[in-house]
């Protein structure tokens, strides 16, 4: 139960960040290339995880995404360095 709540919260946070980023860009077009890590993760989950992997693997991916720092999720992809990822 606790894991499911955490997964749902992580997905909600990622989707909220994606929505904010799309609003900032002035576009509601889902086909726009991802600009932040949050947007990239949402696209990755939609295209490669949620419909293609085993349920336990999907659950684990969502659990791991829930631990990513909000600051890192909101950073532009071009600004993320290997040091950021290593610290995470």
N, C-alpha and C positions, 0 to 999 in steps of 0.2 A: 504494500500500500504506500509506504513512504517513498519507495523508488519511483512508483508511478507518478506521485505528486511532484517529485523532483524533476522527472522527465517532462511532465506537462509544464512546469514552471520554466524550465530551460527553453523549451520550444516556444513558449509564450514570449519570453525575453528576446529570443532571436528574431521572432516574427515582428515584435514591436520595433526593434532596432532597424530591421529591414524596411518597415513601413516608414519610419522617420527618415531614413536615408533616401527613400524614393520621393518623399514629400520635399525634402531639401533640394533634390535634383530637379524638382518640378515635373516629375514624370511618374505615372502609375503603370508604366509599361513593364511587365515582368521580364521581357526579353532583353532589357538593358543589362550590360555586363555588370557583375557585382563590383561594388566600390569599396565595401568594407568586409572584414572577416565574417561578420554576422550574415551579411547578404550571401557571401560565398557558401557558408555552412547551410543556409536555408536551401540554396540551389543544389548543393551536394546531397543533402538529405532527400530532397524531392526527386532528383534524377537517378541517384545511385544507391541509396540506402533503403528507404521506406518500402519500396516495391520489389527490391531485388535480393534482399538478404533474409536470413533466418530470423525469426522473431527475437530470439535471445541476443543475437548480434545487433539487431536494431536497437533493442533495449540498452545494450552496453554502449553503443555509439551515442545515444541520447544522454545517458548518464555522464559520459566523459565530456560532452559538450556543455553540460550544466556547470562544470567546474571552471570553464574558461572565464577569465577576468572580463568584466564588462568594458573596461577601458580598452582592452585589446580587441574585443569584439567590435567596438565602434571605430577603431582606427582604419584609415584608408589602407587598402592592401599595399600600395606602393610605399607606405611608411613603415611597414612591419619588417623588422630585421631578424636575422637568425638569433640575435641576442634576446629579442622579445620572446621568441618561441622557446628558447632555451630556459629562460626564467619562468615561463609558464609551466 
